[in-house]
């Protein structure tokens, strides 16, 4: 019934907004809880925290990705993921240099 009242664009926009909210809550919730969990297992370092958050960003991004192309929040998430790859590369570079 919602589709007939509002049209397909309004329904798609509402669905994208719902996906964004779920995405944001999932990522922020993980980023708030993970330091406590990592400390419980004596694994907390800034590098571990960043890497765990980066992996979670990718997992949640795949789950809540929008069905259509050109969604603004999704483009920003994709840029954040690209930046995250640079950070991961830097962390890996630092660990390799520490070994060599």
MORA-V138476 format. One record per backbone hydrogen bond with DSSP energy under -0.5 kcal/mol. CO is the residue of the C=O (numbers start at 1). NH is the residue of the N-H. If there is no record, write none. Layout:
CO|NH, CO|NH
//
This chain:
1|5, 2|6, 3|7, 7|11, 8|12, 9|13, 10|14, 11|15, 12|16, 13|17, 14|18, 15|19, 16|20, 17|21, 18|22, 19|23, 20|24, 21|25, 22|26, 23|27, 24|28, 25|29, 26|30, 27|31, 28|32, 29|33, 30|34, 33|36, 33|37, 34|38, 35|39, 36|40, 37|41, 38|43, 38|44, 39|42, 45|49, 46|50, 47|51, 48|52, 49|53, 50|54, 51|55, 52|56, 53|57, 54|58, 55|59, 56|60, 57|61, 58|62, 59|63, 60|64, 71|75, 72|76, 73|77, 74|78, 75|79, 76|80, 77|81, 78|82, 79|83, 80|84, 81|85, 82|86, 83|87, 84|88, 85|89, 86|90, 87|91, 88|92, 89|93, 90|94, 91|95, 92|96, 93|97, 94|98, 95|99, 96|100
//
